Each structure stands twice: as structure tokens, then as C-alpha cells.
Amino acid sequence: VQLQASGGGLAQPGGSLRLSCVASVSNFDYHAIGWFRQAPGKEREWVSCISSSDSTYYADSVKGRFIISRDNARNMTFLQMNSLKPEDTGVYYCAVGNTYGQGTLVTVSS
């Protein structure tokens, strides 16, 4: 399994970013996909996940601001991040099971 996240960058507080993740895994549509993040000096934390049946789940810290989705035809998942806050800063990773891909850095700052 290989995963690659992209779409990070610098955003102002209140702004938006859309992260993408492409997965090289067979039967992608059978897998739940998760997003995690790691802020500087902190442990990695779970952010959101989407099940194989498109059920979505969010950490309380991002609920109502982030939206996870998937495109099974392209083996991709997305994380739309709105109303960004400085505390959303960190490296974001997508994951299938216990396999994490290379992350993408999100910086929220004015």
C-alpha cells in the first residue's frame, strides 16, 4: 500500500484548503480511509475518516469545518478544510489501516 497526500500550503485564518490523497491499493473501495495530523511538538492525532460505505466521522475539533469525501474510480480521498484556525497547522497524513502516506504541510497563519 502506498499513499500520497497533497494540497497543503499556507492559508490565512478563516481560509480554506483542499487536501487530496491517492492510494495505490487493490480494492480501494473496500477500505476505510483516514486523515491524521501532527502539529509541531505534538503527537499525531486522528482528524477524520470515511468508511467503505461513505459514512463519515470527524474529530470534535474539526466537526462542522472539514468535509471528507472519496472518489473510488480514482483511488482518491479528499479533505476540504474550511474556516481554518492556527491550531489546524500541522502535517496531514492519509492512512489505510496502519499504513500512512507521506504527509502534506498545512500552515494557518496571518
N, C-alpha and C positions, 0 to 999 in steps of 0.2 A: 504494500500500500504506500502510495506517495501522495502527498497533499501540498499544495502551494497556495498560500494566501497572497492577495494583492489589494491595492486600493487605498492603502494608508497614506498619511500625509499630515500636513498642518491645517488645522481648522480653528476658527475663532469660536469662542463660547457662543452657544446658540446655533452654531452652524451644523452642517451635515456632511457625512461621508458615506460612501457605499463600499463595503469590502466584498471581495469575491474570493472564492476558494474552488480550485479544480482538483479533483481526486482521481488518481489512477487506481481504480479498484474495480474488481468484477462485481456485477450485480449491484451497482451503486444504489439503485432504487430500493434495495433491501435493507440498507444501512441507515441508522440514525446518524446525524452529523451534528457535531457540537462546535461552539465557539468559546474560546477561553481568552483571557488576557492576563498580562503580568505587568504591573506597574513597577517603576524603578524602586528597588529595595523591598519589594513585597512578594508574597507567594503568588503563584498563578491561581487564578480564580475562574470559576465557570461563569459564563455570560448568558448563553442561550443554546438551545438545541431544537432540532426538528426531527421528528420520527419518520419512519418509512411511510406512514400513513398521513404525513403532513401535519400532525399535531405539533404545536409549538409551545416552548417553555422558556421563561425568562427569569433571570435573577431580579430580585426586587429593585436593585439599584438601576436597572435599565428598563424595567417594565413601563410601557407607555411611550417610550422614546425610541427603542430599537425594534426592528422588524426582521425576522429571519425568514428566508424562503429558499426554495431549491428548484433546480431545473434538471430533472433526471436525464433528459435527452443529451445534455452536455456535461453530465457528471459534475455539476457545479452547485454550490450553495452561496447565498448572499447574506450579508448583514447590513441592512440600511440603518444608519445611526443618525438620529435627529436630535435636536436640542442638546448638542454636545456640551459637556461640562469639563472643566480642567481635570477633574478626578477620573475622567474616561481615558486619560493619557496612559499609554502602555503599548506593549507589543501584543498584537492579536493573533491567535492561532486557531486554525480549524483542526478538527480531530475526528477520526473514525475509530471507535473503540479506544484502545490505549495508544494509538499512533497519532502523533502530532506532526503537522507540517511545519515548514519554515514560516515564521511569522511576518507580519507587516506592522510597521510602527505607526501609531496614531498619536499625534501631539495636539492637544487642545490648549491654545494659549492666545492671548491678545497681544 
